[in-house]
Amino acid sequence: MSNGNKNSYDSEYLQQRISQLQTLKTNLTDIVKKTEDLKASIESNYKGAASTGLTESFTPLEGHLKLVIDFCDVTMNFINLTDAESQAIDGASGNSVSTLAK
């Protein structure tokens, strides 16, 4: 698997992807917080059915955003594991080659 000239198991490349996912997660978390603030503002400014209808309309959006945030977490964990595994394999391969060279 490659990205241009970069091997996708290159640690630097993987860490860049993690950084991008972390930025995405931070931005989405901020959107969720602002959505919750907006819902609270609606509830304080509108009473009764109008308030309920307006705030409930945000529920699907929040659900989708939280799923993407969870996806970011899972993907970052997977990339970290892939990076650690590839470093371990590279280390083991390097040790085998150096042992054979002796």
ZANU-974206 format. One line per 10 residues: number of its first residue (from 1); their letters; for each residue x, y, z of C-alpha. Coordinates in Angstrom, 1 decimal. Example, Ala and Ser with C-alpha at 12.3 -4.5 7.8 and 13.67 -1.06 7.14 Angstrom:
1 = as = 12.3:-4.5:7.8 | 13.7:-1.1:7.1
***
This chain:
1 = msngnknsyd = 0.0:0.0:0.0 | 1.4:3.3:-0.9 | 0.7:7.0:-1.1 | 2.7:8.5:-3.9 | 6.3:7.6:-3.0 | 5.5:7.2:0.6 | 4.9:3.7:2.1 | 1.6:3.8:4.0 | 3.3:2.0:6.8 | 5.9:4.8:7.2
11 = seylqqrisq = 5.7:6.0:10.8 | 5.9:9.7:9.8 | 3.1:9.3:7.3 | 0.9:7.4:9.8 | 1.5:10.1:12.5 | 0.5:12.8:10.0 | -2.8:10.9:9.4 | -3.3:10.7:13.2 | -2.8:14.4:13.5 | -5.3:15.1:10.8
21 = lqtlktnltd = -7.9:12.8:12.5 | -7.2:14.5:15.8 | -7.9:17.9:14.2 | -11.1:16.5:12.6 | -12.2:15.1:16.0 | -11.5:18.4:17.8 | -13.5:20.3:15.2 | -16.4:17.9:15.3 | -16.4:17.9:19.1 | -16.5:21.7:19.0
31 = ivkktedlka = -19.5:21.5:16.6 | -21.3:19.1:19.0 | -20.7:21.6:21.9 | -22.0:24.5:19.9 | -25.0:22.4:18.9 | -25.7:21.7:22.5 | -25.3:25.4:23.4 | -27.7:26.3:20.6 | -30.3:23.7:21.9 | -30.0:25.2:25.4
41 = siesnykgaa = -30.5:28.7:24.0 | -33.6:27.6:22.0 | -35.0:26.0:25.2 | -34.5:29.2:27.1 | -36.0:31.4:24.4 | -38.9:29.2:23.2 | -41.4:27.5:25.4 | -43.4:24.3:25.1 | -43.9:22.5:21.8 | -41.9:25.0:19.7
51 = stgltesftp = -38.8:24.4:21.9 | -39.2:20.7:21.8 | -39.6:20.5:18.1 | -36.7:22.7:17.4 | -34.3:21.0:19.8 | -35.3:17.5:18.7 | -34.4:18.5:15.1 | -30.8:18.6:16.2 | -30.8:15.0:17.6 | -30.0:13.2:14.3
61 = leghlklvid = -27.2:15.7:13.6 | -25.6:15.2:17.0 | -25.9:11.4:16.5 | -24.1:11.5:13.2 | -21.4:13.8:14.5 | -20.8:11.6:17.5 | -20.5:8.5:15.2 | -17.8:10.3:13.1 | -16.0:11.3:16.3 | -16.1:7.6:17.4
71 = fcdvtmnfin = -14.8:6.6:13.9 | -11.9:9.0:14.3 | -11.0:7.4:17.7 | -11.2:3.9:16.3 | -9.2:4.9:13.2 | -6.5:6.6:15.3 | -6.2:3.5:17.5 | -5.9:1.3:14.4 | -3.2:3.5:12.8 | -1.3:3.5:16.1
81 = ltdaesqaid = -1.5:-0.3:16.3 | -0.4:-0.6:12.6 | 2.5:1.8:13.2 | 3.6:-0.1:16.3 | 3.3:-3.5:14.5 | 5.2:-2.3:11.5 | 8.0:-0.9:13.7 | 8.1:-4.2:15.6 | 8.3:-6.2:12.3 | 11.0:-3.8:10.9
91 = gasgnsvstl = 12.9:-4.2:14.2 | 12.6:-8.0:14.0 | 13.6:-8.0:10.4 | 16.6:-5.8:11.1 | 17.7:-8.0:13.9 | 17.4:-11.1:11.7 | 19.5:-9.5:9.0 | 22.1:-8.3:11.4 | 22.3:-11.8:12.9 | 22.7:-13.4:9.5
101 = ak = 25.4:-10.9:8.6 | 27.6:-12.0:11.6
***
